[in-house]
Amino acid sequence: MAWAPDEETQQLIWHLALQNAFEYEGKGAAGSVIGRIMSMRTDLRQ
């Protein structure tokens, strides 16, 4: 099953990834970003 985010979700992912990288001096953690997305957008959980 392939999934592609809509434009709004893509922007949210981009924003949170940049914010995370900034907070941790360029070493962002994917798990942290995914956790934030899932807490903000419960409709994306399966």
C-alpha positions in Angstrom: 0.0 0.0 0.0 1.5 3.3 -1.1 0.8 6.5 0.7 1.6 10.0 -0.3 0.8 13.1 1.9 -1.4 15.8 0.7 0.1 19.3 0.4 -1.0 20.4 4.0 0.4 17.2 5.5 3.6 17.6 3.5 4.0 21.2 4.9 3.4 20.0 8.4 6.1 17.3 8.1 8.6 19.8 6.6 7.9 22.3 9.3 8.3 19.8 12.2 11.4 18.3 10.6 13.1 21.7 10.3 12.0 22.6 13.8 13.4 19.4 15.2 16.7 19.8 13.4 17.0 23.3 14.7 16.3 22.3 18.3 19.0 19.6 18.2 21.7 21.5 16.3 21.1 19.9 12.9 20.7 16.3 14.1 17.0 15.8 13.9 15.4 12.5 15.0 12.9 11.0 12.7 11.1 9.2 15.6 10.5 12.5 17.4 9.1 14.1 14.2 6.8 11.1 13.6 5.6 11.2 17.2 4.7 14.9 16.9 2.9 14.3 13.7 0.9 11.4 15.2 0.0 13.4 18.2 -1.2 16.4 16.1 -2.9 14.5 13.3 -4.6 11.4 14.8 -6.4 10.9 11.5 -3.1 9.7 10.0 -2.9 6.7 12.4 -3.9 3.3 11.0 
